[in-house]
Amino acid sequence: MSFLVFVSMTPLGKGESVSKYVARVVDVIDRSGLPYVLTPMGTIVEGESWEEVMEVLKKGFEELKKDCPRVSITMKIDYREGRSGRIKAKVESVKEKIGREISTT
């Protein structure tokens, strides 16, 4: 089974630029060893179980909570039984159907 989770954690009331806070959450995700893709609007994390992914995201939230009294979190979750490696395979499938290289960064 595979869980793909798009997550965006944004502290509120911390000014216009929040990249230093986002970096702390991404550091937690990176250290987890789970596959992930950082995008300009959020991060996509892949894991084999609900608990595995949610534990990492909880740690990211706990990191922000230390000095951010208000945090906005957006998540979108895609579960698919019997599949893993979808974080790259889904993109490759679309590229294949288009029949040429496309921008993915």
Number of C-alpha atoms within 10 A of each C-alpha: 13 19 23 24 22 20 18 19 22 21 20 13 11 14 7 7 8 14 11 8 18 18 12 15 24 19 12 17 21 15 9 16 10 14 16 20 15 13 12 7 10 17 19 20 23 24 24 19 13 16 10 14 19 14 12 21 21 13 15 21 21 13 16 20 13 8 11 16 11 13 15 10 11 10 12 10 14 10 16 13 9 8 12 16 15 17 19 12 12 10 12 15 12 13 15 11 8 10 9 8 10 12 5 8 7
